Amino acid sequence: MQVAITTRHGSINGPIHELINSKSSKLLTYFERVTSIDVTVDFETDRITVEILVDAEHRHNFVSRDVGDEVVSTFERALHKMEQQIKKYKQKIQDHRRDRPMNEITDGPAGEPESEAE
């Protein structure tokens, strides 16, 4: 998995770069099919825009964006939005209709002896 951090019209120092890299990598704990993460920090004249693009297998890109005054706090808010999107997508694709595991359904009811016809 790759984490690409790019900046426009400015730069970020080493500790902030490492913080963004480590926190972005934690998105794998929510959804393990993430193939790449792109973080773009745009320094405009009076504000900072952080955009996070996450590419996952068999799914279009997830996108989150936030605008603020500081890089770290703006990144944290954008990351929180991304976590919510991934959690919602994962919840949506999971099958919650089953009461029992599939192997118990195919083997028959557990604990009931089979009756033989006389």
N, C-alpha and C positions, 0 to 999 in steps of 0.2 A: 504494500500500500504506500502511496506517495502523498506527501504533504507539500504543496507548492505555495510559497508565500511571496506575493509580489506587491510592490508599492508603486504609487503614481504620485508625482510631484512632491516627493519627500523620501525619507528613509526612516527605518526603525533601528534601534540599537540591539546589541546581542542578547541581553536578558529578555527583552520583550519578544524578540524573534524566537527564543527557546520556549518561552511561555506559550506563545501561540502554537508552536509546533507540538508541544506536549499535550496541551488541552485539546487540540484538534484530533490527535491520535486516540483520545479517549472515546471518540464517537464509535469506534469499533466495538465497545462494550455494549452498545445499544443495538447495532446491526452489523453482523460480521461479514456481510457481502459488499462492503464498501471497497471500491477499487482505487479511488483517488479523491483527494480533498484539495481544493484550490481556495486560498484566502487572499483577497485583494484589499489592501488598505489604500484609500484614496485621500490624500491631503488636499483639501480645497482651501480657499482663502479664509473662511471663517468656521469650517466644520470638518469633521473626519467621517468618511463613509467606509464601513467594513462590509464586505460581501463574502459569503461563504458558499461555495459550490461543492456539492458532494455527488460523486458518480458512483452508483451501485449497480451490481449485476442485475439484469432483467428488469431494470427500472429506469425511468428518465431521471434527470438530475434533480436533486433537492437544492433549493436556493433560499438563502436567508440574507437579509440586509438590514443594517441599522446605521443611524446617523447620530453623532455625538461630538463631544468636545475633547475627549481623551481616548487614546488608542485602546488601552486595556479594558476600560469599562464598556466601550462600544463593542469591542470584540466579545466580551462576556455576554452581552445582551443578544448579539447575533448568534452566538453559539447556543444559548438557551433556546432561541427560536428553532434552530436546526435540530436540537435534541427533541423538542416537542414534535416536529414534523416526522422524524424518524420513528419515534415511539408510536405515534398515531398510525403510521404506515404499517409498522410491524404488528400492531394490535389488529389492524384491518385484515392482514393476510393470514393470521393464525386462525385455525379452526376451533371455535369454542362450542360447537354443537354436541360434541361427544361427551357422554357421561363417563364412559369406561374406555380404557385403551382398546385399540383395534383387535389385539390378540385375544382379549377376553370375549369380545363380541363374536368372533369366529369360532372359538372353542365351545361356546354355549355358556349357559349360566353357571357360575362358579358355586360350588358347595351343594348343588342339587344332584342327587344320584339319578342316573338314567334309569328309567323304568322299562322293563322288558314286557313285551306283549305276550300273553299266554294263549 
